[in-house]
Amino acid sequence: MATAYQVTGEVLNKNAWEADTNGHGMHVTSTIIRFKVYNLYTVDGVAPGARIIPVKVLSNAGWGFSTDVAAGIMYIARLYKAEEESGGNVLPPTGVVNPMIISMSLGGPGLSLLEKRAIDYAISVGVFIVAAAGNEGEQGMSYPGAYPPVISVGAAGWVGEWSTNGWWRTADVPEDLYGQTYVTTFSSRALPGQDLDVLAPGSWVVGPYTPYGAAHPPYWAQGVPGQYYYLGGTSMATPHVSGALAILLQLDMMDGKIDLNQTLAEEILEGSAYKITWNSAKVYDPTQGKVVEVMWSNNAVGNGLLQIDKAIELFLTLFPSHKQ
């Protein structure tokens, strides 16, 4: 998620994980936990109580090798196995086995055998894995997101984006989502043999972005400095699902044990998603300064848009003893 720790354990980078030198990790992590806006007020994330374990698998420039990704997955898998075997005495809070989610806002054109084995092993020991579907549009999904056992996430947006100044914090998304959601053009479509599970907000997601110790604007910002940027990508959608899964696991842990597994968690997220039955929407594109029509096919929507409240309801239907 960020760039603080080398997976080999050899080096602790001077750049702290909460302000990494690339910016990507900090932005997606803020979606899960929280971020403070100019030290004035705090915007809570999807799961503000989650504990982040940053593991570096990419270079500071944002690229890397499948061997490093596999090593990062194995690091977390072994950490969780040690946590489970110790009865929850490796990570705080002690005395309870803490569930772990690997959230991967990354991807590549193929799945190496090493990555596949690492993913399979991690899932087999009880780790949950969520990954971005990719930003290749009609060219298909990236890996490991396209690998069926992984919970994959595509990017959706809201037709009311940019409707008013400060829309991201003042506008109220309607309760009836019919026609209000669109699939971004960049969100990877599922080709034969690929598995797209759910969509989540991934268009113009605001968050902190200050790599290199100073503002480093995205290309579309035209060099205008700042500390917070709207970024779009399935990378931004992924932490919404990882955070939602963290909430489900918090509820799951009310009886002191973990009942969910990767397969069941995926089924709950898919079964509670809002079905997108339409195939086009008109949205304002600030890069073009006009309203454009966005179109997509069924291979772009997966099982629909993430709904955390419905996922909780479905979980409680399956595990009624967890109701308070």
C-alpha positions as CSV (number, residue, x, y, z in Angstrom):
1,M,0.0,0.0,0.0
2,A,2.8,2.4,0.7
3,T,6.6,2.6,0.7
4,A,7.9,2.3,4.3
5,Y,9.2,-1.2,4.5
6,Q,11.3,-3.3,2.2
7,V,9.8,-6.8,2.1
8,T,13.2,-8.2,2.7
9,G,13.4,-6.3,6.0
10,E,16.8,-5.0,5.1
11,V,16.0,-1.3,5.0
12,L,13.6,1.1,6.6
13,N,13.2,3.9,4.1
14,K,13.6,7.5,5.4
15,N,10.3,8.4,3.9
16,A,7.5,7.6,6.4
17,W,4.6,5.4,5.1
18,E,2.0,8.1,5.9
19,A,3.8,10.5,3.5
20,D,5.6,8.2,1.1
21,T,7.7,9.5,-1.7
22,N,5.4,8.2,-4.5
23,G,2.1,9.5,-3.0
24,H,0.0,6.6,-4.3
25,G,0.2,4.6,-1.1
26,M,-0.7,7.5,1.1
27,H,-3.7,8.4,-1.0
28,V,-5.2,4.9,-1.1
29,T,-4.5,4.3,2.6
30,S,-6.3,7.6,3.5
31,T,-9.5,6.1,2.0
32,I,-9.3,3.2,4.5
33,I,-8.5,5.1,7.6
34,R,-8.7,8.9,7.5
35,F,-6.9,12.1,6.6
36,K,-6.8,15.6,8.0
37,V,-7.5,18.6,5.7
38,Y,-4.9,21.3,6.4
39,N,-5.1,20.4,10.1
40,L,-8.6,21.9,10.2
41,Y,-10.8,18.8,10.2
42,T,-10.6,15.1,9.7
43,V,-12.3,13.1,7.0
44,D,-12.9,9.5,8.2
45,G,-12.2,6.7,5.9
46,V,-14.2,3.6,5.2
47,A,-12.8,1.8,8.2
48,P,-11.1,4.4,10.4
49,G,-10.3,1.9,13.2
50,A,-8.3,-0.4,10.9
51,R,-4.6,-0.9,11.6
52,I,-2.3,-0.4,8.6
53,I,0.7,-2.6,8.0
54,P,2.6,-1.0,5.1
55,V,4.7,-3.4,3.0
56,K,6.9,-2.1,0.2
57,V,6.6,-4.1,-3.0
58,L,7.1,-1.4,-5.7
59,S,9.9,1.1,-6.3
60,N,9.5,4.8,-5.3
61,A,8.7,5.4,-9.0
62,G,5.7,3.1,-8.7
63,W,6.9,0.0,-10.6
64,G,8.3,-3.3,-9.6
65,F,8.6,-7.0,-10.1
66,S,6.2,-9.9,-9.5
67,T,8.9,-11.5,-7.2
68,D,8.6,-8.5,-4.9
69,V,4.8,-8.7,-4.9
70,A,4.9,-12.4,-4.1
71,A,7.4,-11.7,-1.3
72,G,5.1,-9.1,0.2
73,I,2.1,-11.5,0.1
74,M,4.2,-14.2,1.7
75,Y,5.3,-11.8,4.4
76,I,1.7,-11.0,5.4
77,A,0.7,-14.7,5.1
78,R,3.5,-15.8,7.5
79,L,2.7,-12.9,9.8
80,Y,-0.9,-14.0,10.0
81,K,0.1,-17.6,10.5
82,A,2.3,-16.7,13.4
83,E,-0.5,-14.5,14.8
84,E,-2.9,-17.5,14.6
85,E,-0.5,-20.1,16.0
86,S,0.3,-17.8,18.9
87,G,-3.3,-17.3,19.8
88,G,-3.2,-13.6,18.9
89,N,0.0,-12.6,20.7
90,V,2.0,-11.2,17.7
91,L,0.0,-8.1,16.9
92,P,-2.0,-5.7,19.2
93,P,-4.5,-6.1,20.6
94,T,-3.1,-9.3,22.0
95,G,-5.2,-12.3,23.1
96,V,-7.3,-12.3,20.0
97,V,-6.3,-13.4,16.5
98,N,-6.5,-10.3,14.3
99,P,-7.8,-10.9,10.7
100,M,-5.6,-9.5,7.9
101,I,-6.5,-8.1,4.5
102,I,-4.0,-7.6,1.7
103,S,-5.2,-4.6,-0.3
104,M,-3.3,-4.3,-3.6
105,S,-3.8,-1.2,-5.6
106,L,-1.5,-2.5,-8.2
107,G,-1.4,-4.8,-11.2
108,G,0.4,-6.2,-14.2
109,P,-0.3,-7.9,-17.5
110,G,0.1,-11.4,-16.3
111,L,0.2,-13.6,-13.2
112,S,3.5,-15.3,-12.5
113,L,3.5,-18.8,-11.0
114,L,5.3,-17.3,-7.9
115,E,2.5,-14.8,-7.4
116,K,-0.2,-17.4,-7.9
117,R,1.4,-19.7,-5.3
118,A,1.8,-16.9,-2.9
119,I,-1.9,-15.9,-3.3
120,D,-3.1,-19.4,-2.9
121,Y,-1.0,-19.9,0.2
122,A,-2.1,-16.7,1.8
123,I,-5.8,-17.5,1.2
124,S,-5.3,-21.0,2.5
125,V,-4.0,-19.8,5.8
126,G,-6.8,-17.3,6.2
127,V,-5.6,-14.0,4.8
128,F,-8.1,-12.0,2.7
129,I,-6.9,-10.5,-0.6
130,V,-8.5,-7.6,-2.5
131,A,-6.9,-6.2,-5.7
132,A,-7.5,-3.6,-8.4
133,A,-9.1,-4.7,-11.6
134,G,-6.8,-2.5,-13.7
135,N,-7.0,0.7,-15.7
136,E,-6.8,-0.8,-19.2
137,G,-10.5,-0.5,-20.2
138,E,-11.4,-2.7,-23.1
139,Q,-8.0,-4.3,-23.1
140,G,-8.9,-6.4,-20.1
141,M,-8.1,-6.8,-16.5
142,S,-4.7,-6.8,-14.8
143,Y,-3.3,-9.3,-12.4
144,P,-3.5,-10.4,-9.7
145,G,-7.0,-8.8,-9.7
146,A,-8.2,-11.0,-12.7
147,Y,-7.2,-14.2,-10.8
148,P,-10.6,-15.6,-9.8
149,P,-9.8,-16.3,-6.1
150,V,-8.9,-12.6,-5.6
151,I,-11.7,-10.1,-4.8
152,S,-11.3,-7.7,-7.7
153,V,-12.5,-4.1,-7.8
154,G,-13.5,-2.0,-10.8
155,A,-14.0,1.8,-10.7
156,A,-17.3,3.6,-10.7
157,G,-18.3,7.2,-10.4
158,W,-21.3,9.4,-9.6
159,V,-23.1,11.5,-12.3
160,G,-23.3,14.4,-9.8
161,E,-19.5,14.9,-9.7
162,W,-18.4,18.5,-10.2
163,S,-22.1,19.7,-9.9
164,T,-21.1,22.4,-7.4
165,N,-18.1,23.9,-5.8
166,G,-16.9,21.6,-3.0
167,W,-19.3,18.9,-4.3
168,W,-17.1,16.2,-2.8
169,R,-18.0,17.3,0.8
170,T,-21.3,19.1,0.4
171,A,-23.3,17.2,-2.2
172,D,-25.6,14.4,-1.1
173,V,-25.7,11.2,-3.1
174,P,-29.3,10.1,-3.6
175,E,-30.5,7.0,-1.8
176,D,-31.9,5.6,-5.1
177,L,-28.8,4.8,-7.1
178,Y,-30.6,3.9,-10.3
179,G,-29.0,5.9,-13.1
180,Q,-26.7,7.7,-10.6
181,T,-23.7,5.5,-11.1
182,Y,-21.4,5.2,-14.1
183,V,-18.5,2.9,-15.0
184,T,-15.4,4.8,-15.8
185,T,-13.9,4.3,-19.3
186,F,-10.5,3.3,-17.9
187,S,-11.9,0.6,-15.5
188,S,-10.8,-2.8,-16.9
189,R,-13.4,-5.0,-18.5
190,A,-13.4,-8.7,-17.8
191,L,-12.2,-10.7,-20.8
192,P,-12.9,-14.5,-21.0
193,G,-11.2,-16.3,-18.1
194,Q,-11.1,-13.1,-16.0
195,D,-13.2,-12.4,-13.0
196,L,-14.5,-9.0,-12.1
197,D,-16.3,-9.0,-8.8
198,V,-17.5,-5.6,-7.7
199,L,-17.3,-1.9,-8.4
200,A,-16.5,0.9,-5.9
201,P,-15.9,4.7,-6.1
202,G,-12.8,5.2,-8.2
203,S,-13.5,8.4,-10.1
204,W,-12.1,11.7,-8.8
205,V,-11.5,10.4,-5.2
206,V,-10.0,13.2,-3.1
207,G,-7.1,12.6,-0.7
208,P,-3.7,13.7,0.4
209,Y,-1.0,13.5,-2.2
210,T,2.4,15.1,-1.2
211,P,5.3,12.9,-2.5
212,Y,8.9,14.0,-2.4
213,G,8.2,16.0,0.7
214,A,6.3,18.7,-1.3
215,A,3.4,18.9,-3.6
216,H,3.8,16.9,-6.8
217,P,0.7,17.5,-8.9
218,P,-0.8,14.8,-11.1
219,Y,-0.4,15.4,-14.8
220,W,-3.8,16.9,-15.3
221,A,-3.3,19.5,-12.5
222,Q,-1.2,21.5,-15.0
223,G,1.5,22.1,-12.4
224,V,-0.7,23.8,-9.9
225,P,0.7,23.0,-6.4
226,G,-1.4,21.6,-3.6
227,Q,-1.6,18.9,-0.9
228,Y,-4.8,17.2,-1.9
229,Y,-5.8,15.9,-5.3
230,Y,-8.7,14.1,-7.0
231,L,-7.3,10.9,-8.4
232,G,-9.1,8.3,-10.5
233,G,-8.3,4.6,-10.9
234,T,-9.2,1.2,-9.8
235,S,-6.4,1.8,-7.3
236,M,-8.7,4.3,-5.6
237,A,-11.7,1.9,-5.8
238,T,-9.8,-1.0,-4.1
239,P,-9.4,0.5,-0.6
240,H,-13.2,1.1,-0.5
241,V,-13.7,-2.6,-0.7
242,S,-10.8,-3.5,1.6
243,G,-12.3,-1.1,4.2
244,A,-15.8,-2.6,3.7
245,L,-14.3,-6.1,4.3
246,A,-12.6,-4.7,7.4
247,I,-16.0,-3.6,8.8
248,L,-17.4,-7.1,8.1
249,L,-14.5,-8.7,9.9
250,Q,-14.9,-6.4,12.9
251,L,-18.5,-7.6,13.1
252,D,-17.4,-11.1,12.6
253,M,-15.0,-10.9,15.5
254,M,-17.7,-10.0,18.0
255,D,-17.7,-13.6,19.2
256,G,-13.9,-13.7,19.4
257,K,-13.3,-15.8,16.3
258,I,-13.2,-15.5,12.5
259,D,-16.1,-17.2,10.7
260,L,-15.5,-15.6,7.3
261,N,-13.1,-16.8,4.7
262,Q,-12.1,-15.4,1.3
263,T,-14.8,-17.3,-0.7
264,L,-17.6,-16.3,1.7
265,A,-16.5,-12.7,2.0
266,E,-16.5,-12.5,-1.8
267,E,-20.0,-14.0,-2.0
268,I,-21.3,-11.5,0.6
269,L,-19.8,-8.5,-1.2
270,E,-21.1,-9.7,-4.6
271,G,-24.5,-10.7,-3.3
272,S,-25.1,-7.3,-1.6
273,A,-23.9,-5.2,-4.5
274,Y,-26.2,-2.8,-6.3
275,K,-26.9,-4.2,-9.8
276,I,-26.1,-1.9,-12.6
277,T,-28.6,-2.6,-15.3
278,W,-28.1,0.4,-17.5
279,N,-25.2,0.9,-19.9
280,S,-24.6,4.6,-20.3
281,A,-24.6,7.9,-18.4
282,K,-23.9,11.6,-19.0
283,V,-21.2,13.1,-16.8
284,Y,-19.2,16.3,-16.6
285,D,-15.6,15.8,-17.5
286,P,-13.5,18.6,-16.0
287,T,-10.5,17.8,-18.2
288,Q,-12.7,18.6,-21.3
289,G,-14.8,21.2,-19.7
290,K,-18.1,19.7,-20.9
291,V,-20.6,16.9,-20.4
292,V,-19.8,13.7,-22.1
293,E,-21.6,10.4,-22.5
294,V,-19.9,7.3,-21.0
295,M,-20.9,3.9,-22.2
296,W,-20.1,0.4,-21.0
297,S,-21.1,-3.3,-21.5
298,N,-22.0,-6.0,-19.0
299,N,-18.4,-7.1,-18.8
300,A,-17.6,-3.8,-17.0
301,V,-19.9,-4.0,-14.1
302,G,-19.1,-7.3,-12.3
303,N,-21.8,-8.0,-9.7
304,G,-22.5,-4.3,-9.2
305,L,-21.6,-1.4,-6.9
306,L,-20.4,-2.0,-3.4
307,Q,-23.0,-1.4,-0.7
308,I,-21.5,-1.7,2.8
309,D,-24.9,-1.5,4.6
310,K,-26.4,-4.3,2.5
311,A,-23.2,-6.4,3.0
312,I,-23.7,-6.0,6.7
313,E,-27.3,-7.0,6.4
314,L,-26.4,-10.1,4.4
315,F,-23.7,-11.0,6.9
316,L,-26.1,-10.8,9.8
317,T,-28.6,-13.0,7.9
318,L,-25.9,-15.6,7.5
319,F,-24.7,-15.2,11.1
320,P,-27.7,-14.0,13.2
321,S,-25.8,-14.6,16.5
322,H,-23.7,-11.5,15.7
323,K,-26.7,-9.2,16.0
324,Q,-26.5,-6.8,18.9
